[in-house]
Amino acid sequence: MRAESRLEPDHHGEYVFLDVATGDYDVDSDPLAAMARARAKHPDTVFYIVRVGYATVGRIGARHRLARIT
């Protein structure tokens, strides 16, 4: 079972930083706080980052709005 599946009922919308080597993870609504704790425990690892209940962690770029011409 994936970590976000186990976490979804209680942590929807929060960020999960998963150590891919050990399976250890940190969860927080503040992604910077979760990252800091994860890095403190595992400074030289690669993390997989997910947002519980979302397909992506975030969005890159701006959202364009079309101006309505009347």
C-alpha distances in whole Angstrom, upper triangle without the diagonal:
4,7,9,7,7,11,12,14,16,16,17,19,18,18,15,16,14,16,14,16,15,12,14,14,17,17,20,22,24,23,26,25,21,23,25,24,21,24,26,23,23,26,26,22,20,18,16,16,15,16,14,15,17,17,19,20,23,26,29,32,34,34,38,40,42,46,47,51,53
4,6,5,7,9,10,13,15,14,14,16,15,14,11,13,11,13,12,14,14,10,12,12,14,14,17,19,21,19,22,22,18,19,22,21,18,21,23,21,20,23,23,19,17,15,12,13,11,13,11,12,14,14,15,16,20,23,25,29,31,31,34,36,39,43,44,48,50
4,5,5,6,9,12,12,11,12,14,12,11,8,10,8,11,11,14,13,9,10,8,10,10,14,16,18,16,19,19,15,16,19,17,15,18,20,18,18,21,21,18,16,13,11,11,10,11,9,11,13,14,15,15,19,22,25,28,30,30,34,36,39,42,44,48,50
4,5,5,6,9,10,9,9,10,10,9,8,10,10,13,14,17,16,12,13,10,11,10,12,14,16,15,18,18,15,16,19,18,16,19,22,20,20,22,23,20,18,14,11,10,8,8,6,8,10,11,12,12,16,19,22,26,27,27,31,33,36,39,41,44,47
4,5,5,8,10,10,10,12,13,13,11,14,13,16,16,19,18,14,15,13,15,13,16,17,19,19,22,21,18,20,23,21,20,23,25,23,23,26,26,23,21,18,15,14,11,11,8,8,11,13,15,15,19,22,25,28,30,29,33,34,37,40,42,46,48
4,6,7,9,9,11,13,13,13,12,14,13,16,17,19,17,13,14,12,13,12,15,16,19,19,22,21,18,20,22,20,19,22,24,22,22,25,26,23,21,18,16,15,13,13,10,11,14,16,17,18,21,24,27,31,32,32,36,37,40,43,45,48,50
4,6,6,6,7,10,9,10,9,12,12,16,17,19,18,14,13,11,11,9,11,13,16,16,19,18,15,17,20,18,17,20,22,20,21,24,25,22,21,17,15,14,11,10,7,9,12,15,16,15,19,22,25,28,30,30,33,35,38,41,42,46,48
4,6,5,5,8,9,11,11,14,15,18,19,22,21,17,17,14,14,11,13,13,16,16,20,19,16,19,22,20,19,23,25,23,24,26,28,24,23,19,16,14,11,10,6,6,10,13,14,14,17,21,24,27,28,27,31,32,35,38,39,43,45
4,6,6,10,11,14,14,17,18,21,22,25,23,20,19,17,16,13,14,14,18,19,22,21,19,22,24,22,22,26,27,26,27,29,31,28,26,22,20,18,15,13,9,9,13,16,18,18,20,24,27,30,30,30,33,34,37,39,41,44,46
4,6,10,9,12,13,16,17,20,22,25,23,19,18,15,14,11,11,12,15,17,20,18,16,19,22,20,20,23,24,23,25,27,29,26,25,22,20,18,15,13,10,11,14,17,18,18,20,24,27,30,30,30,33,34,37,40,41,45,47
4,6,6,8,9,13,15,18,20,23,21,18,16,13,11,8,8,8,12,13,16,15,13,16,18,17,17,21,22,21,22,25,26,24,22,19,17,14,12,9,7,8,11,15,15,14,17,20,23,26,27,27,30,31,35,37,39,43,45
4,6,9,10,14,16,20,21,24,23,20,19,15,14,10,10,9,13,13,17,17,15,18,20,19,19,22,24,24,24,26,28,25,23,19,17,14,11,8,5,6,8,12,13,12,14,18,21,24,24,24,27,28,31,34,36,39,41
4,7,10,13,15,19,21,24,23,20,19,16,14,10,9,7,10,11,14,15,13,16,18,18,18,21,23,23,24,25,27,24,22,18,16,12,10,6,5,6,7,11,11,9,11,14,18,20,21,20,24,25,29,31,33,37,39
4,7,10,13,16,18,22,21,18,16,12,10,7,5,4,7,8,11,11,10,12,15,15,15,17,19,19,20,22,23,21,19,16,14,11,8,6,6,8,9,13,12,10,12,15,18,21,22,22,26,28,31,34,36,39,42
4,7,10,13,15,18,18,15,14,10,8,6,6,6,7,6,9,10,7,9,12,12,12,14,17,17,17,18,20,17,16,12,10,7,6,4,6,10,10,12,10,8,10,14,17,20,21,22,26,28,31,34,36,40,43
4,6,10,12,15,14,11,10,7,6,5,7,9,10,8,11,11,7,9,12,11,10,13,15,14,14,16,17,15,13,9,8,6,5,6,7,11,11,13,12,9,13,16,19,22,24,25,29,31,34,37,40,43,46
4,7,9,12,12,10,8,5,5,7,9,11,11,8,10,10,7,6,10,9,7,9,12,12,11,13,14,11,10,6,6,5,7,9,11,14,14,15,13,11,14,17,19,23,25,26,30,33,36,39,41,45,48
4,6,9,8,6,6,4,7,9,12,15,15,12,14,14,10,10,13,11,8,11,13,12,10,13,13,10,8,5,5,6,8,11,12,15,16,16,15,13,17,20,21,25,28,29,33,35,38,41,44,47,50
4,6,6,5,5,6,9,12,15,18,18,15,16,15,12,11,13,12,8,10,12,10,8,10,10,7,6,5,7,9,12,15,16,19,19,19,18,16,19,22,23,27,30,32,35,38,41,44,47,50,53
4,6,6,8,9,12,15,18,20,20,17,18,19,15,14,16,15,12,13,15,13,11,13,12,8,7,6,6,10,12,16,17,20,19,19,18,17,20,23,24,28,31,32,36,38,41,45,47,51,54
4,6,8,11,14,17,20,23,23,20,21,21,17,16,18,16,13,13,15,13,10,12,11,8,8,9,10,14,16,19,20,23,23,23,22,21,24,26,27,31,34,36,39,42,45,48,51,54,57
4,5,9,12,15,19,22,22,20,21,20,16,16,17,15,12,13,15,11,10,13,12,9,10,10,12,14,16,19,20,23,23,23,23,21,25,28,29,33,36,37,41,43,47,50,52,56,58
4,6,10,13,16,20,20,18,19,19,15,15,17,15,12,14,15,12,11,15,14,11,11,10,10,12,14,16,16,19,20,20,20,19,22,26,27,31,34,35,38,41,44,47,50,53,56
4,7,10,14,17,18,16,17,16,12,12,14,11,9,11,12,9,9,13,14,11,12,10,11,12,14,16,16,19,20,21,20,19,22,25,27,31,33,35,38,41,44,47,49,53,56
4,7,10,14,14,12,14,13,9,10,12,9,7,11,12,10,10,13,14,12,12,9,9,10,11,12,13,16,17,18,18,16,19,22,24,28,30,31,35,37,41,44,46,50,52
4,7,10,11,10,11,9,6,8,9,7,6,10,11,10,11,13,16,13,13,10,11,10,11,12,12,16,17,19,17,15,18,21,23,27,29,30,34,36,39,42,44,48,51
4,7,9,8,11,9,6,9,11,9,9,13,14,13,15,17,19,17,16,12,12,10,10,9,9,13,14,17,16,13,16,20,22,25,27,28,31,33,37,39,42,45,48
4,5,6,9,7,5,9,11,10,11,14,15,15,17,18,21,19,18,15,14,12,11,10,10,14,15,17,16,13,15,19,21,24,25,26,30,31,35,37,40,43,45
4,6,9,8,8,11,13,13,14,16,18,19,20,21,23,22,20,17,16,13,12,9,10,13,13,16,15,12,13,17,19,22,22,23,27,28,32,34,36,40,42
4,6,5,6,9,10,11,13,14,16,17,18,19,21,20,19,16,16,13,13,11,13,15,15,18,16,12,13,16,18,20,21,23,26,28,32,34,36,40,42
4,5,5,6,9,10,10,12,14,16,16,16,18,17,16,12,12,9,10,9,12,15,14,16,13,10,11,14,16,18,20,22,25,27,31,33,36,40,42
4,5,5,6,9,10,10,12,14,15,15,17,16,16,13,14,12,13,13,16,19,18,19,16,13,13,16,17,20,21,23,27,29,33,35,38,41,44
4,5,5,6,9,10,11,13,14,14,17,17,17,14,15,13,14,14,16,19,19,21,19,15,16,19,21,23,25,26,30,32,36,38,41,44,47
4,6,5,6,9,10,11,12,13,16,14,14,11,12,10,11,12,13,17,17,19,17,13,15,19,20,23,25,27,30,33,36,39,41,45,47
4,6,5,6,8,10,10,10,13,12,11,9,11,9,12,13,15,19,18,19,17,13,15,18,19,22,24,26,30,32,36,38,41,45,47
4,5,5,6,9,10,9,13,13,13,12,14,13,15,16,18,22,22,23,20,17,18,21,22,25,27,29,33,35,39,41,44,47,50
4,5,5,6,9,10,13,13,14,12,14,13,16,16,18,22,22,23,21,18,20,23,24,27,29,31,35,37,41,43,46,50,52
4,5,5,6,8,10,9,10,8,11,11,14,15,17,20,21,22,20,17,19,22,23,27,29,31,35,37,41,43,46,49,52
4,5,5,5,8,8,9,9,12,13,16,18,20,23,23,24,21,18,20,23,23,26,29,31,35,38,41,44,47,50,53
4,6,6,9,11,13,13,16,16,19,20,22,26,26,27,25,21,23,26,27,30,32,34,38,41,44,47,50,53,56
4,6,9,10,12,12,15,16,18,20,21,25,26,27,25,22,24,27,28,31,34,36,40,42,46,48,51,55,57
4,6,6,9,9,13,14,18,20,21,25,25,25,23,21,23,26,27,30,33,35,39,42,45,48,51,54,57
4,6,9,10,14,15,19,21,23,27,26,27,24,21,23,26,26,29,32,34,38,41,44,47,50,53,56
4,7,10,13,16,19,22,24,28,27,27,24,22,24,26,26,29,32,35,38,41,45,47,50,54,57
4,6,10,13,16,19,21,24,24,23,21,19,22,24,24,28,31,33,36,39,43,46,49,52,55
4,7,10,13,17,19,22,21,20,18,16,19,21,21,24,28,30,33,36,39,43,45,49,52
4,6,10,13,15,18,17,17,15,13,16,18,19,23,26,28,31,34,37,40,43,46,49
4,7,10,12,15,14,13,12,10,14,16,17,21,24,26,29,32,35,38,41,44,47
4,7,10,13,11,11,9,7,10,14,15,19,21,23,26,29,32,35,38,41,44
4,6,9,8,8,7,6,9,13,15,19,21,22,25,27,31,34,36,40,42
4,6,6,8,7,5,8,12,15,18,20,20,24,26,29,32,34,38,40
4,6,8,9,9,12,15,18,21,23,23,26,28,31,34,36,39,42
4,7,9,10,12,15,19,21,22,22,25,26,29,32,34,37,39
4,5,7,9,11,15,18,19,18,22,23,26,29,31,35,37
4,7,9,11,14,17,18,18,21,23,25,29,31,34,37
4,6,8,11,14,16,16,19,21,24,28,30,33,36
4,7,10,13,15,16,20,22,25,28,31,34,37
4,7,10,12,12,16,19,22,25,28,31,34
4,6,8,9,13,16,19,22,25,28,31
4,7,9,12,16,19,22,25,28,31
4,7,9,13,16,19,22,25,28
4,6,9,13,15,18,21,25
4,7,10,13,16,19,22
4,7,9,13,15,19
4,6,9,12,15
4,6,9,12
4,6,9
4,6
4
